Amino acid sequence: MSLLSFRNVAKAFGSTQALASASLDIDAGEIVALMGSNGAGKSTLVKILSGVIEADAGDIRFKGRSFAPRTPAEAAAAGVVTVHQSTGVVGIPGLTVADSLLLDRYADKAVPLFLSRRSVREQARVIVAEAGFDLPLERDFGDLSAADRQLVAIARAIGHRAELIILDEPTASLSGSEAARLYGILKGLAARGIAILYISHRLADLEALANRVEVLRGGRVAGSFRRPIDFDAAVETMIGRPLAAAHPDARHASGAAVLSLRNIRLLPHSRPFDLDLYAGEVVAVTGVLGAGKSRLLTGIFGHGRFASGEMRVDGKPYAPRHPTDAIAAGVVMAGEDRHRSSLMPAGWPGEAVRSTISLPHLPRWFPSGFLLGNRETVEGARAISRLGIRAASPAASIWSLSGGNQQKTVIARWEAEPSRVLLLDEPFQGVDLGARQDIIAAIRANTERATLIATSDPEEAAEVADRVVVLDGHSAIPSAPASTDAIQDLAS
């Protein structure tokens, strides 16, 4: 008998059928990966199992008994705990790790009104011992890395006596070494009989962990793949079409450099380095978290200063004091957190797809200050067609789109006007493999500009780039050809 049996489950939101007769089984001690494009139904499935929403139809059984939790607390009490990508809700800055491990227990009416620090520490030590890994119990939760916050969330799940742990994009903000540590911990939990449902867009995660991959498409399980897993077939099943070549033919730099960096020091103690980017070329910069990837891109974009060095765009001195200076010079950027850096809040003017595209171009498109004509709508419709954005119309809210389609819209913003340098910071975070291919195709189709991409994933770097630069200690190691092995050799 399976630990979890998920049979013919359906869920609709208005006219949108999020899940349509979806079925899935998970055994104790099994690591099952769930793949699917944005909008395939992954989040809906997880929310049903977590007690956030209820299914419209179908039969769900956990340990042979009917399972229909009405709240996450009910799901956790039954043995199903979800660890979300965002770990900000796991603890509160100012509280210790020990407090964070016990935070949800404080709301239990059976807990005494007053708890001693000794009691909190002792209970936290029991939880950590059961989890089987170490945590700094007296450290402020706000000082923890993303990786350690993940471990706090996992330890707390084990403290609930979880028999099924659902992990949603747990390595999205982790370095390679942190991800490898997480893999080891999860394999250890599986060996103890804990089942894991693992959701990730990163094939490296799935290859390292999964006993089985289940592919969702259109709200149904469209395919199941056991080890040895044929990932090409799994991705083709997910996107519903043949997979394009993983790595494009590399372009060789020629002509004059579009962007030249000379003697750049990201920090005062960094070693200086040079970098040239050429028209039509895609260069990826990678390295561990904290190596300086984002600092490099934001410095080029005028949002911060380098410790020293000079820049030129098309041979002319370039020293932006603000991003508006960079945009005027033809240097444009999509930041790492699109929700904060590129999208207007829901309910605000400018939240539509067409307005998201037009926002940085308003002074040129509408110099009188009035939104006259249909420039926004035309550019929105063109972007929807060119990048395959799944939106009802250019007037649709950007917040009605999946993460991959939001990112396509952000890229379309900088396709609407000519530019010389495109800077992309972690452009594939939360983007499914099908949308990623569309974005890569759009990036590489433009031969008039140079593109610099920051990514912490060597596979992504090898997939998209002609050339890869590895940052180590805020200094650049000479460029590598765009192959995963070559990149990892330089980074090691």
Secondary structure, DSSP 8 states (H G I E B T S, - for coil): --SEEEEEEEEEETTEEEEEEEEEEE-TT-EEEEEE-TTSSHHHHHHHHHTSS--SEEEEEETTEE---SSHHHHHHHTEEEE-S--TTT--TTSBHHHHHTGGGGG-TTS-S---HHHHHHHHHHHHHHHTS---TTSBGGG--HHHHHHHHHHHHHHTT-SEEEEESTTTT--HHHHHHHHHHHHHHHHTT-EEEEE-S-HHHHHHH-SEEEEEETTEEEEEEESS--HHHHHHHHHTS----SS-------SS-SEEEEEEESSTTS--EEEEE-TT-EEEEE-STTSSHHHHHHHHTTSS--SEEEEEETTEE---SSHHHHHHTTEEEE-S-HHHHT---TTSTT-BHHHHHHGGGHHHH-TTSS--SSHHHHHHHHHHHHHT---SSTTSBGGGS-HHHHHHHHHHHHHSS--SEEEEESTTTT--HHHHHHHHHHHHH--SSEEEEE-S-HHHHHHH-SEEEEEETTEEEEEEES-HHHHHHHH-
